[in-house]
């Protein structure tokens, strides 16, 4: 047995396989991404806590002699085990390495892949069908997000995706949908573009807002930021139902049908979630960058086809 192997055994350290499993769980807990390990990092301790490691297990140091350079290299044993587990997960394609993730996010992080995400769900006994409701990031979804953000704004935008299969969900379309959702919600800083409402869940950091299609999914509307709006549940529903439209300058137009609504409709206490936009030139909240504002081609289609004047 190697010197390292003996040390691991003597200190009764967890096996690499056990560390791998816990690592997947911790990645899931951190929404799919954790920083590259450096000793002293909180995450290194968090994983150690999962195993209730004792002080001597956390602080044991492995000394190796580098004969070539004639020097001794000291590495914390726990840290090394952690790195090996992560490296093995990367070989199994369950996580992407910091060297790949940095190209995507500019940060040195370990990130779940779609396969790793599935594996984490399996370990945690969460049905795969929950995937689309979770805010967990994955390498593949992040790639879609990056592409959506980087696509140049075309003058002659077509908000329809002729190829779109509306009824059938494939692995690719599910990843695209999650990418669309994440890109849109992030672009609007997790707020409703209408009322500004921002609220996250207490457990999994998912957001109350939804990514709404301007040209709806059912009409083969594209899954991209130019055809998206981040809206709270109420305003998403009302926008789809035709209570609102957007002018080309992003002011909100309210259906005149609101005048014939009974006065107690559309209210939550004092808050009237439709009429509040009636008499002012209210503009929606927009993303920071103009290139990803909703496209006039999409909002004019919605105005002409979904809005009830
Ligand atoms: Zn709202």
Boltz pocket constraint, residues with backbone or C-beta under 6 A from the ligand:
constraints:
  - pocket:
      binder: B
      contacts: [[A, 192], [A, 193], [A, 194], [A, 195], [A, 196], [A, 197], [A, 231], [A, 232], [A, 233], [A, 234], [A, 235]]
      max_distance: 6.0
